[in-house]
Amino acid sequence: MNTIHVDVVSAEESIYSGEARFVALPGESGELGIYPRHTPLITRIKAGSVRIEKADGGEEFVFVAGGILEVQPDCVTVLSDTAIRGKDLDEEKANAAKASAEEALKNAKSEIDMARAQSELAVLAAQLSALRKYRKK
């Protein structure tokens, strides 16, 4: 079987490490699909979900809040400050954090506060979208 090794790493821990047939993730200019023996590549990725088609045919979803993707012919590495396994995403927490970010945006006193709140909102919206995608599976 033709597989590629995949590592998804957050600032705190290794989230996923294993063999995969295919990996799909949110590139800066659109969805990226990586198969074994892909051309080497380093690029930034946006907040969203990384879909890993495992060697055994199963799927693993990992939400990332943006980060860096490195592709070698036999290895894919995703580095993100925040990465959460699909099964660990918590809709209630994400919705509460989104409401608090929306409140922060309304009360923003400066451009920096506004930019920070908008950035947080974008990440939380991507997290909720990833959660809904994961739940459909």
N, C-alpha and C positions, 0 to 999 in steps of 0.2 A: 504493500500500500504506500502511496505517495503522500507523505505528510511534512508539515513544517512545525518547528518548535515555537510555541507562543508563550511569552511572559508578559503579564500585565502587573505593573508595580505602582503602588501609591507611595506617598511620602512616609506612610507608617509601616506598610507591609507588602508582601507579595500576595496579590489577589488571585491570580491564576497562573499556573505553569503546567504545560502539557502539550501533547501532539495534536495537530489540527489538520483538517483537509482544506479549510478555507477560513478567512477572517474578513469581516466587513466592518468598516468604521468610518466615522464622520471626518473626512479630510476638510481642510480649510475651504477648498473650492468644490466640494461635493463628496459623495460617498466613494470610499476606496474599497476595492476588493483585492485581497492578497491570496494567491495560490502558492504552493511550494515552487521553488526556483524562480521567485519573482526577482526582477532587477533590483539591486541595492538602492535604497531610498531613505532619506531623512526628511521629515516634514512635520509641520505643526498640525494638530487635530483640534476640532471644536468639541464643545460639550455635547454629549450624546451617548448612544450605546454602541459598544463593541460586541459584535455577534461572532462567536467562535463555533464553527462547525467541527466538533471533535472527531478524532479518528474512529471512535466507535459509532458514529452517526448521530450522537446526541448533540444538543446545543447548550452553550453557556453564554449568558449575557452579562456584561459588566458595564455599569454606567461610569463614564469618565467626565470630569469637569474640564475638558481640554487637556492639552499636554503635547508630548512629542512622540512620534512614531519612528522607529528605526527598523528597516527591513534589510535583511541579508538573505541570500538564496535559501538558507536552511533555518532561519530564525527570525521571528518578529518580536520586537520589544516595544511595549507601550508604557511610557512613563507619564504619570499624571499626579498632581498634588492630591487630588481626590479621586478615588476609584472605589465603587461599591458593587458587590455582586448583585445581580438582578434579584435573586431570592432574598437579599437583605434590604432592598429598598423599602422604605416605609412611607406610604402615601400620606398618612396623617401628619407625620413630622415634616414632610416636604411641603404639604399645604400650609402648615403653620408657619414654616420658615418663609414661604412665598408671601403670605399675608403680612408678616413682619417686614419683609423687604419692600413690599408695596407701601407700607406705612412710612418706612424710612425715606422712600422716594418722595412721598407727599411732603414730608417734613424737612427735606434736604435744604440746608442753608447755603451750601456752596456748590460749585461745579464738581469738586472732588467728592463730596457726599453723594451728589446725584449720580456721578459716574460709578461710584462704588455700589450704590443701590441697583443701578441698571445692570451692572455686571452680575451681581448676585441673582437678580431676577432672571436673567438669561440662563444662568446655570440651573436654577431651580425649575424653570420651564422645561429645559432639556431633560432634567431628572424625572419630572412628572411624565413627560412624553415617553421616556425610556421605560418607566414603570408600567405605563399602559400597554406598551408593545410587549413587555415581558409577560404581563398578566394574560394577554391573548393567547399565548403559547400553550 
